[in-house]
């Protein structure tokens, strides 16, 4: 997956967790697997999760079983026994925070050492719409201070340049000068307490959850992605086009960005078609 398909480490971590549980449950004798075993594992593993995590579980198990079949470790075609999960594109509304709540979350950070770091992390998420993994993997070499830009390595290991707003750059500099421990690693963000180590994607999510709790904001998503959604909807309401929002969020498909159009009723009115033989509202 890493060598031939270029999957990101975060995706590989997700697959590894699923397949570790798969082997613990069904054992490592692939020839003993039955269609019922495969279906039961996927259904039981996905039951506590939402639709997108359930679909990721299906993809991971199907890919692994297909690999086992191709390499002769189990009968070929067993992956077809694994059920899929129905989901309809653009069927839901983005879950986001209003601009006032985003500012409350950011302002919940004071001047303690770890909150200097948290403020910089929150601003990267809220102003640039970065993913938690983007922030965790941000390196010193990715920041071009002279030209005010930052390189982000996202899904598919694509490296793209984004503008670094003054507010965000200032917060990172304050953290580096006053809050970052002396840890000689290329990553910008580290833990605040010993033993010092670089932040993980899960740690970035925990930073957002803690800030939401401090600010007393009840979020529709209790994690970092709510700030990505919020950044997109804020850009739309400020008059940025869907193409511009897609460029900032680094979407490969315009349909992914179109998901956010549903929160801008003014934009929707421009593309809505009149119902036949019914006067326009």
C-alpha positions in Angstrom: 0.0 0.0 0.0 2.8 2.4 0.8 5.1 1.5 -2.1 2.6 0.9 -4.9 -0.4 3.0 -4.0 1.3 5.8 -2.1 -1.1 5.8 0.8 -0.6 8.2 3.7 0.7 7.0 7.0 -2.6 7.9 8.7 -4.5 5.7 6.3 -2.0 2.9 6.9 -2.4 3.3 10.6 -6.2 2.9 10.3 -5.8 -0.2 8.1 -3.3 -1.7 10.5 -5.6 -1.3 13.5 -8.5 -3.0 11.6 -6.4 -5.8 10.2 -4.7 -6.4 13.6 -8.2 -7.0 15.0 -9.0 -9.1 11.9 -6.1 -11.5 12.6 -6.8 -11.6 16.3 -10.4 -12.6 15.6 -10.1 -15.0 12.6 -6.5 -16.3 13.1 -3.7 -16.4 10.5 -4.8 -19.5 8.7 -6.4 -17.8 5.7 -7.6 -21.1 4.1 -9.9 -21.6 7.1 -11.7 -18.3 6.5 -15.3 -18.6 5.4 -17.7 -16.0 3.9 -19.7 -16.0 7.1 -16.5 -15.3 9.1 -15.6 -12.3 6.9 -19.1 -10.8 7.0 -19.5 -11.2 10.7 -16.1 -9.6 11.4 -16.9 -6.5 9.3 -20.4 -6.1 10.6 -19.3 -6.4 14.3 -16.3 -4.2 13.8 -18.3 -1.5 12.1 -21.3 -1.5 14.4 -20.1 1.1 16.9 -18.9 3.5 14.2 -20.4 5.9 11.7 -20.8 5.3 8.0 -17.4 6.6 6.9 -15.4 4.6 9.4 -17.5 1.5 8.5 -16.7 2.0 4.8 -13.0 2.3 5.7 -13.2 -1.0 7.5 -14.7 -2.6 4.5 -12.0 -1.2 2.2 -9.2 -2.4 4.5 -10.6 -6.0 4.9 -11.4 -6.3 1.2 -7.9 -5.2 0.2 -6.3 -7.6 2.6 -8.5 -10.6 1.5 -7.9 -9.8 -2.1 -4.1 -9.8 -1.5 -4.4 -13.2 0.3 -6.3 -14.6 -2.7 -3.8 -13.2 -5.3 -0.9 -14.7 -3.4 -2.6 -18.1 -3.0 -3.1 -17.9 0.7 -6.9 -18.3 0.5 -9.4 -19.1 -2.3 -9.6 -16.2 -4.8 -12.8 -14.1 -4.8 -13.4 -14.2 -1.1 -13.5 -10.4 -0.9 -16.9 -10.5 -2.7 -18.4 -12.0 0.5 -17.7 -8.7 2.4 -20.8 -6.5 2.5 -20.7 -2.8 1.6 -22.3 0.2 3.3 -24.6 2.4 1.3 -24.0 6.1 1.4 -25.3 8.8 -0.9 -23.0 11.6 -2.1 -23.9 15.0 -0.8 -26.8 13.6 1.2 -25.7 15.3 4.5 -25.0 18.8 5.6 -21.5 19.8 6.7 -21.2 20.0 10.5 -19.4 23.2 11.5 -19.1 25.9 14.1 -20.3 29.5 13.5 -17.5 32.1 13.3 -18.2 33.4 16.8 -17.7 29.9 18.3 -14.5 29.4 16.4 -13.1 32.6 17.9 -14.2 31.5 21.4 -12.3 28.2 21.0 -9.1 30.0 19.8 -9.4 32.6 22.5 -9.7 29.9 25.2 -5.9 29.5 24.9 -4.0 31.8 27.4 -0.3 32.2 27.9 0.7 28.9 29.5 3.3 26.9 27.7 1.1 24.2 26.3 -1.7 26.7 25.4 0.8 28.7 23.2 1.2 25.5 21.3 -2.5 24.9 21.3 -3.2 28.3 19.9 -0.9 27.8 17.0 -2.4 24.4 16.3 -5.9 25.7 16.4 -5.1 28.6 14.1 -3.6 26.3 11.5 -6.8 24.2 11.6 -9.2 27.1 11.6 -7.6 29.5 9.2 -6.1 27.1 6.7 -8.5 24.2 7.1 -5.7 21.7 7.7 -6.3 18.1 8.8 -5.0 16.9 12.1 -2.4 14.8 10.4 -1.2 17.8 8.4 -0.5 19.7 11.6 1.1 16.8 13.3 3.5 16.2 10.3 4.3 19.9 9.8 8.1 20.4 9.7 10.4 23.4 10.0 11.5 23.0 6.4 7.9 23.3 5.3 7.5 26.9 6.4 8.8 29.6 4.1 9.0 32.6 6.4 10.4 34.9 3.8 7.6 34.4 1.3 4.9 33.8 3.9 3.8 30.3 2.8 3.7 26.8 4.1 4.0 23.4 2.3 1.4 20.8 3.3 1.8 17.2 2.5 -1.7 15.8 2.4 -3.5 12.8 1.0 -1.7 10.8 -1.7 1.5 12.5 -0.4 0.8 15.5 -2.6 2.8 18.5 -1.5 1.0 21.9 -2.0 1.8 25.4 -1.0 -0.6 27.5 1.0 -0.3 31.1 2.2 0.6 31.6 5.8 -1.5 34.3 7.4 0.3 36.8 9.6 -1.8 35.8 12.6 -0.9 32.1 12.2 2.8 32.8 11.6 2.9 35.0 14.7 1.4 32.3 16.9 3.9 29.7 15.6 6.8 32.1 16.3 5.6 32.8 19.9 5.3 29.1 20.5 8.7 28.4 19.1 10.3 31.1 21.3 8.4 30.6 24.5 6.6 27.3 24.6 8.4 24.6 22.6 10.8 22.3 24.5 14.3 21.8 23.3 13.6 18.6 21.3 15.8 18.1 18.2 13.3 16.8 15.7 12.2 18.2 12.3 8.6 18.5 13.3 7.3 21.8 14.6 4.9 20.6 17.3 5.8 18.5 20.3 4.3 17.3 23.5 4.3 19.9 26.4 5.3 17.4 29.1 8.2 15.0 29.5 8.9 12.6 27.9 8.9 15.0 25.0 8.0 13.6 21.6 6.4 14.9 18.4 2.6 15.3 18.3 0.5 12.6 16.8 -2.8 13.1 14.8 -4.6 11.9 17.9 -2.9 14.5 20.1 -4.0 17.2 17.7 -7.6 16.0 18.0 -7.2 16.0 21.8 -6.0 19.7 21.6 -9.2 20.6 19.8 -11.4 18.7 22.2 -9.8 20.4 25.2 -10.2 23.8 23.7 -13.9 23.1 22.9 -14.4 22.1 26.5 -12.6 25.2 27.9 -14.6 27.5 25.7 -17.9 25.8 26.6 -18.7 25.2 22.9 -20.8 22.2 22.0 -19.6 21.0 18.6 -21.3 18.7 16.2 -18.0 16.9 15.7 -15.9 16.4 18.8 -12.6 16.6 17.0 -10.2 18.5 14.7 -12.2 18.1 11.5 -15.0 20.5 12.8 -12.5 23.3 12.3 -11.8 22.3 8.7 -15.5 22.3 8.0 -15.9 25.6 9.8 -13.0 27.2 7.7 -14.7 26.1 4.5 -18.1 27.5 5.4 -16.6 30.8 6.6 -14.8 31.2 3.3 -18.0 30.6 1.4 -19.9 33.2 3.5 -17.1 35.7 2.8 -17.8 35.4 -0.9 -15.0 33.0 -1.9 -16.0 30.8 -4.8 -16.4 27.0 -4.5 -13.2 26.6 -6.7 -11.3 28.9 -4.2 -12.5 26.9 -1.2 -11.5 23.7 -3.0 -8.0 25.1 -3.6 -7.5 26.0 0.0 -8.8 22.6 1.3 -6.8 20.8 -1.5 -9.8 18.8 -2.8 -9.1 16.7 -5.8 -12.8 16.5 -6.7 -15.2 19.5 -7.2 -18.0 17.3 -5.9 -16.2 17.2 -2.5 -16.2 21.0 -2.3 -19.8 21.2 -3.5 -20.8 19.6 -0.2 -20.2 23.0 1.5 -22.6 24.8 -0.9 -25.5 23.6 1.2 -24.7 26.0 4.0 -24.9 29.1 1.7 -28.5 29.6 0.8 -27.6 32.6 -1.4 -25.3 30.4 -3.5 -27.9 27.6 -3.7 -30.5 30.1 -5.0 -28.2 30.8 -7.9 -28.1 27.2 -9.1 -31.6 26.0 -8.1 -33.8 25.3 -11.1 -37.5 26.2 -11.1 -40.1 23.5 -10.7 -42.0 23.0 -14.0 -45.3 24.9 -14.2 -44.8 26.5 -10.8 -44.1 30.2 -10.3 -40.7 31.1 -8.8 -40.7 32.0 -5.1 
